[in-house]
Structure formats: C-alpha cells, structure tokens
C-alpha cells in the first residue's frame, strides 16, 4: 500500500506520497489545471498502476480535484482541517507549518489511522445534482431575505405606508408599484381609476376592493421626511427593488428544476411521506441523506453529521454536555425545519417538544432534540426503503419504554 496526501489550494496543490513504513517516496507541486492533473496521475502511476493501492487524503470533500480523483477510480478521504491540525503536533512540537509538510501529515494520517475515517462515497448523479440545487436555492432564499430586510428598513426611513399596501413587500406586484411610484408624493397623485388599471395589469384579485383600500391608505396622514432624505433613500430603494426583481425569477427556476429532479428519483415517496415535509422540504432531506446506502454505519453517525446530538465530555466526576459545532450546517438546518414543521401534524412530536419547553429548554434546544429523533426515524426509513408509518413508530416507542 501507498498513501498520498494533497494540501489543496486555489491555484496549486502540494502532493506527498509515502510507503507503508512511512518513508517519503516523492514530493511535488502541481498547478490547478488539466496539465497539473496529468502530472499527478503520471507520478501516481509510476508508484503503482493499481488505484486501490493508493488512497488520497485531502482537507475538502468537493471541488474539481476531488471529482477527478473519484472519476479515475481512487479512494479519497476528506479529513477535517481541525483534525489535521491536531495530527500536525505529532510530527512537530515546534508548531512549524508549510504546505509540503501538511501534505505529508495527510498521507501519514491514512497510513496510521485510516480505519478511523470514512472515504468519500458519492451519491448518484441525481442525488448530487439535487444537493447542489437545494443548497444553492437556500442561499438564494437567504439573499432574498437580506434584500427584503434592507428594503423594509429603507422604506421605514421615508415611505412607511408602502409596507402596508400589499401583504408581502417582496411580491412582484409590490415591487412594480414601488418602482413605478417610488415616493408617497407620486403615489398620492393616483386616482381610483389609475389604481384599478395598475392592479388589472398585474391580474390582482378583487381589483375594486383593493383599489379602494390602497386609495384610503395613501391618503392617511403620514410623517413626511425631508426632501434630501427622500431623494437619497429613493435611490437606494430602486436599487434594492431592481436586485429583488432580478433574483425572484432565478429562485422560481431553481424550484422548478428541483421539482423535476426530485420527482424522477426513486426514493421520493419515502421523503414526501414525512409529516410536514411537503414539496419544499422533502427534496432537501433526500439531498442531505443522499442515496448511497454504504455511507452511514448507523443512525448515530447521521445524528453527529447532522449536528442534532450534543457533544459529551466526561472525565472522572466531571460530565459536561455541549452544543455540537462540528457538523454539516445545511443538514442541521434541514432536520430542524422538519422538526418545526412536524409540530402541527404529529401529536407525539408536539408533546415531546412541549415537555422539553416545560423543563426550561429553549425553543432551539427543543427543536434540536426533536430533530435528533427524526434523524433516527428517517434513517430507518431510508435504509429499509419504507414510507413513514406513525403507528409503527408509536408501537416501537411504547415497547422501548
């Protein structure tokens, strides 16, 4: 066996290959391009032509380099940078650090403790695409929320009545209204017929009633900002509106593609059967679990990866339980959202949550604890390819108690 460590960077990579005894066979540096990848495979082939005899260790689990190694048939291990930092102390107590040395440390981690780490086991192309789509979609949602909050703050400074005109300030009708009538003065210049014409153009339901409502709101006495404030904030408002209007169609496009990929996946019925998952959350749960059944050895590993189970530190008489920071943040957010959505549809979930709240636990703490149970349930469904059955869960819980 041989072991390769790669210290990954944006524009270049340091590589170290060692043998079973720990002796360094070769060190080299490659650029982050196709020529560098060809150089890497030439060096590795000169050491051994068998991919199964030389696993790779990196501090990342994604990127073009990782994909190229997996496609070439090599086994790749993703080592947490914090773990690499701890291993570095085994080889240098002085605290010295450089890229070539880090590559050697990564290779030695595989040589001595490979059994303690899990190799990267890629999902099907459907599941991989779904994970990228759902995570990018959530980032766009967060961006929309940031822009909406900025827009609300801006309107409060000079045009507060605009926040009461429509149910959501981020809907396209409200954005078009702000873009067409960016100040209270311009909005008050509208008569009822103008308002009705605007609403009809946007196919707004109940045009007559809504026009009367808008007309009355626009003529209510309001605090008036100074002209210089109106002019400055109006420019900011129009900029935020333009960004939101450009972002919203892309969010809808992501949602459409997510639905297409999810509907074509063989496991979709498993996740849509979860109470509260609906059409938006189910694809995210599937994406985070994936469809490679060899990835997890048990539900406890999933709970740790999803960050729903706490970290316990026990030594002698000391026993401390703390929040788990080292996890996949999108996975934790997804499972906590499932826990929150299940409160209205599962009596046992609501009862469990209420018990924790009565014991003084915070809302987030109670949700994580509930999400921890959901991880175990979903893992069992995922492994057995079965849909959610609440009666089955309740019987199992009663037998366990």
Secondary structure, DSSP 8 states (H G I E B T S, - for coil): -EEEEEEE-SSEEEEEEEETTS-EEEEEEEESSHHHHHHHHHHHHHH-S-GGGEEEEES-S-SHHHHHHHHTT--EEE--HHHHHHHHHHH-TT----HHHHHHHHHHHHHHHGGGS-B-----HHHHHHHHHHHHHHHHHHHHHHHHHHHHHHHHHH-GGGGGTSS-TTSHHHHHHHHHS-SHHHHHT--HHHHHHHHHHTT-SSHHHHHHHHHHHHTS------HHHHHHHHHHHHHHHHHHHHHHHHHHHHHHHHHHHHHTSTTHHHHHTSTTTHHHHHHHHHHHH-S-TTS-SSHHHHHHHHT-S-EEEEETTEEEEE---SS-HHHHHHHHHHHHHHTTT-HHHHHHHHHHHHTT--HHHHHHHHHHHHHHHHHHHHHHT----HHHHHHHHHHH-
